[in-house]
Amino acid sequence: MFKNKWYILYFFILAIVSWFTAEVVTFIMLGLILITLENIHTTLKKAFNMRDED
């Protein structure tokens, strides 16, 4: 499910912060945005590396 160990850290930190601030939905959305940006970054790095190999 998790391709990167950082995802678990993101979720853990967001869970702690959302528990203290009682803004669960906001932090869930921020977590999803972080994961999406990480996936986009990884995909772009792979594409760039494939282009360099050609």
Secondary structure per residue as TSV (DSSP state, phi and psi in degrees):
chain	resnum	aa	ss	phi	psi
A	1	M	-	360.0	-48.2
A	2	F	-	-99.6	122.0
A	3	K	S	-82.4	-21.3
A	4	N	S	-130.8	139.7
A	5	K	H	-66.2	-22.5
A	6	W	H	-67.3	-28.0
A	7	Y	H	-59.4	-41.2
A	8	I	H	-65.1	-40.9
A	9	L	H	-64.0	-42.9
A	10	Y	H	-57.3	-49.3
A	11	F	H	-62.7	-39.4
A	12	F	H	-64.4	-47.3
A	13	I	H	-64.3	-44.4
A	14	L	H	-63.9	-36.4
A	15	A	H	-65.3	-42.2
A	16	I	H	-65.6	-46.8
A	17	V	H	-64.6	-42.4
A	18	S	H	-67.6	-30.4
A	19	W	H	-67.4	-39.9
A	20	F	H	-74.2	-34.9
A	21	T	H	-96.4	-12.0
A	22	A	-	61.6	29.1
A	23	E	-	-116.1	68.5
A	24	V	H	-66.5	-45.4
A	25	V	H	-63.0	-41.7
A	26	T	H	-60.5	-45.0
A	27	F	H	-75.0	-28.9
A	28	I	H	-64.7	-43.8
A	29	M	H	-64.6	-39.6
A	30	L	H	-63.3	-38.8
A	31	G	H	-62.6	-43.4
A	32	L	H	-64.4	-38.0
A	33	I	H	-65.0	-43.0
A	34	L	H	-60.9	-43.4
A	35	I	H	-65.4	-41.8
A	36	T	H	-63.0	-44.1
A	37	L	H	-64.3	-37.7
A	38	E	H	-63.9	-41.3
A	39	N	H	-65.2	-41.4
A	40	I	H	-63.5	-43.2
A	41	H	H	-61.9	-44.7
A	42	T	H	-63.6	-41.9
A	43	T	H	-64.1	-42.9
A	44	L	H	-65.5	-37.9
A	45	K	H	-64.2	-41.6
A	46	K	H	-63.5	-43.8
A	47	A	H	-64.3	-40.9
A	48	F	H	-65.5	-41.2
A	49	N	H	-67.3	-36.7
A	50	M	H	-66.6	-37.0
A	51	R	H	-68.0	-36.6
A	52	D	H	-68.5	-30.6
A	53	E	H	-72.2	-25.2
A	54	D	-	-76.4	360.0
